[in-house]
Amino acid sequence: MYGATTIELCDMAEGKLGAYVHQKIHAWDYAACRVILEELGCKFSDLEGNEISWTYNGGLVASIPQIQEEIVLNLRAIKAVEYKMKVYEQHQQEAFNQLISDFNDPNGRVMVIAHRGEWSDAPENSKQAVLNAMNLGVDMIEIDVQRSRDGKLIVMHDEWVDRTTNGGGRICDLTLDELLSLKLKQSQGGEAAPLTDEHVPQFKEIMSLVRNKVFINLDKCWEIREDVYQVLLETQTVKQALFKSDAELDEVEAFLNSKPIRPEYMHIIHESNAHLLRNPDVVLRRLKPKAIEFIFEEENSPFAAEAAFRLFRGKCRVWMNTMWDSLCAGHSDERSLKASAEGWGWGIERGVNMIQTDCSPQLLAFLRKRRPVY
């Protein structure tokens, strides 16, 4: 029985092929044909253009030297691109490993969370907003996850699609196909916002996009956490997604401890559950949270923010939201843009080391100015 290589080389001898390249060619595959082909002017070489070796697994046969030279040049160019891609992927993995290390350090550097992505030049909660945030160099991106009528997970903040798309209705009343047919409005949407070519993203799309690149903060999805966790398993992103809730400790503990890969978790403390501050060690011991998110309208109400930060500082990360005043006693993005020391700086000086913002570029610039190696 003749092998495929012998048949291809016979086709070359008949003039049906101009060249034949095989990465796993063996000497015995072409030995019988080589003398005849070389007499016809064909050129034998390895994939680098050198004299082919009897022990070399891989070879190139060309009908004329010019074709052989052209193929070798193309193969070298492909190899150079593959090498650059390999180096890039290695650097990317190293950067992500460092990001994980930073995240796991309660005393680590300040981390920047892009609220609904970087949407100044893209629709909020869109794939482009996520890409923009990654290109900026943020550490984490907050997205909102909801479930369609047919049980599929999509990314959108509101329960209704009206503000951010060209459609209408509640997400829970629409099928996935109906949601995917909608186009997203620019930035934060609204009646006057222009329509874009961006479509409503599925949750699994976003997680596949960010895999081994950046952390994701999961909002609005505690009630559908089981479905969310399954997608994280499927996309191999469990350890780079941060669940959060203000649920009862028993409920949270049961969810976290029931999973084959323990989810990352952050507990929210605000006016309704400020009693947890009376015994913070219970929260830390039972939930092992990577961070505590604080929501406070005034510096001393519903609790003394600085004292609350101090209870958890060094034991887990301390998270502050600065998108609007009522989340952070006025130490918001708006105030930070006028006097950063009174906004973001206020929190950082008191132990905050995770800040969720709508102004990621400006916060990153502020942090680099504070610490140039950031």
Buried (B, 14 or more C-beta within 10 A) or exposed (E): EEEEBBEBBBEBBEEEBBBBBBEEBBBEBBEEBBEEBEEEEBBBBBBEBEEBEEEBEBBBBBBBEEBBBEBBEEBEEEEEEEEEEEEEEEEEEEBBEEBBEBBEEBEEEBBBBBBBBBBBEBBBBBBBBBBBBBEBBBBBBBBBBBBBBEEBBBBBBBBBBBBBBBBEBEBEEBEBEBBBBBBBBBBBBEEEBEBBEBBBBBBBBBBBBBBBBBBBBBBBBBEBBEBBBEBBEEBEBBBBBBBBBBBEBEEBBEBBEEBEEEBBBBBBBBEEBBEBBEEBEEBBEBBBBBBBBBBBBEBEEBBBBBEBBBBBBEBBBBBBBBBEBEBBBBBBBBBBBEEBEEBBBBBBEBBBBBBBBBBBBBBBEBBEEBEEEB
